[in-house]
């Protein structure tokens, strides 16, 4: 929890309390269905919560923004971002029902009013979004094919509407067909060694009528 306050010192008391509650909630759920790997649960705040919040260092979401989180698992990156941006709507989807049930339960337990979670494939999502976020659910070409027609026409952020993707390692090959993609090294924002090879990739997408 100290890691969150270190990099996000302007949280409200309510946000601090919501972030604080995540540990007990995920420990409890993990004992039931193993939604987070056993070795990672002890570092929940760095490897999951802070990692999710790296997106906020690239783009702060304006009030009224609509964000789709694809392959959210138990709620990452959607739930930490929803805590940080209470005026932004988040739609969390995953194909695995038990993981979506965890995301729903956690959101409800901490009083998040800006989160909707459903068991759904990305290809079947209806609606247009300002940004589509995800944490390494697949390679970028496949991910792009799932979501390329789900972007709003009107831009209201510094970054153009599109994908904000959490990924690690050398992405040269994976991004070779996406010249407009920009990689942001998370190590520029967070100093934990876990982030040394981690990145946020922004890929602008054009609106398709």
N, C-alpha and C positions, 0 to 999 in steps of 0.2 A: 504493500500500500504506500510505503514511503516513496517508492519509485514513481508512482503516479503523481504524488504531490510535488516531487522534485521537478518534474517537467511540465506540470499543469498546476501552478500555484494559485490560480485565480478561481478555483472551483467554489461553488456555493456549499453551504453546510449540507444541504440535501444531496448534492452530487457526491460529496465526500462519503456520506452515509450509504448511498447507493453502491458506490464502488467498494466500500468496506464490507458490505453484505455479500458480495459475490463469492468470497472465499468459502464461507460456510455452506452456501447454496451449492456451489459446484463440488465441494468435497462430499456433500450428502448425495447428490445425484450420481457422482462418479462411483460411489460405493454400490449403487444399484445397477447402473448400465454402462459404466466405463466410457463416458462421452469424451473424456480427455485422457491421453496416455498416462499410465501410472507414474512414469518418470517425470512428466511435465507438470502434474497437478501441484507439486510442491513449489513450482515457480510460476504459478498461475498469473501473477501480476506482471511479470516480465515477458514471459513467452506467449501469453495470450492477450491479456488486457492491454499492456503497453504496446505490444506489436500491432494490435488493432488500431490503437490511437495514433500510430505513425501516419495514417491517412490524414489526420487532422493537422499534422505539421506541413502537409503539402497543400491542403485546401480546407479552410474553415467553411462549413456549410451555412448559408444564409437561412433566415427564417422562411419557412414555406417550401424548402427544398424537399424533393422526393427521391429516396435512395433505395435501390434494390440490392439486397445482399444474397448472392447466389452460393449455394453450398455452405450455408451458415453453420452446419453442425449444431453444437449446443448454443450458438449465438455469437459467433465471432466472424467478422469484426463488428457485426451490427449492434449488439447490446452495449459494448463500451462506447461506441460512437453515439448511440441513442441517449446515453447518460450525458455525454459531453454536449450534445446538440438537442436539447429538449424541444426546440421549435422546428426540428426537421422530422419528417415522417420516414420511417424505415419499414421496408417490406422484406422479411426474412424468409427464404425458401430453402428447402432441402428435400431430397428424395427419400430420406430415412425418417420415418414417422417418429421413432422413439427420440431422435435427436431434436426434432421440431418440438416435441412435447416438453423437452428440457428447456429449450429456448422460451417457450410460452410460459412455463412455470417460473423461470427466473425473472422474466420481464414483469410478470404479475406480482411476484414476491417483493420486488423492489419498487413497485408502483410506477412503472414506465407506461405512459399513456400514448406514446408515439411509435409503438412497435406492433406490427401485425406479423404473425408467423404461420406459414402453411406448408404442408407437404405437397410439393409441386416441382415439376421439371422446369428448367429455365425456358425451354422452347415454348412452354404452354402458358407462360405469364402474359396476362393482358395489362396494357397500360404503358405509359411513357414516363421515363425517369430522367432526372438531372444527371445522376451518376449511378453507375453499377459497380459495386464493390465485391471483392472476394479475396479469399486467402488460399491461393495455390490449389484450386480444385482440379485443374487440368492445364494443359498447355494453352498458350494464347490463341493459336489458330482455331482450336476447337471452341474455346470460350467465346471468342469473337463471333463464331457462327451461331452460337446460342442466343446472343444478346444484341446483335448488330442493328436490329430494327425496333429497339425499345427505348429510344432516346428522345427527349423533348427537343422541340425546335428552338425554343428561346433560351439563350444563355444568360445567366445572371451572376456568374462567378468569374474570377480571374482566369481559371482554367476552363477550357471549353468542355461542354457536356461530353461524357464518355465513361470509360472504364478507369477505375482506380484499383490496381491489382497488387496484392502483397505476394512477393515471390523472392526466392533466394538464388544465389549462384550466378553463373555466367549465362546471360540471356541472349547472347549474340545470335545464335542459331534460331532460337524460338521467335525472336522479334525481327528477323531479317526481312519479312514481308510487310512489316509495319513501320515505314520510315518516319511516321509522325509520332511514334511512341517515344516518351521521355522517361528515363530511369532516374529515380531519386534515391541516393544511398541513405538508409535509415541511420547509419552510423554518424551522419552529420548532425543528427538531432538527439540521439540517445547514445550514451557511452558504454552501456553494457556490452560485453564481448559477444553476446548472443546475436547482436545486430550487425556484426562485421560484414557479413555477405548478404544481408537482407536489403530489399529494395521495395519502393512503391513505384509501380509503372503506371503512368498516365497515358491512355490512348484515346484521343478525341474521336468521337463517332458522329457521322452526319445523320441528321433527321431523315427518315424515309417515310414518305406519306403512304 
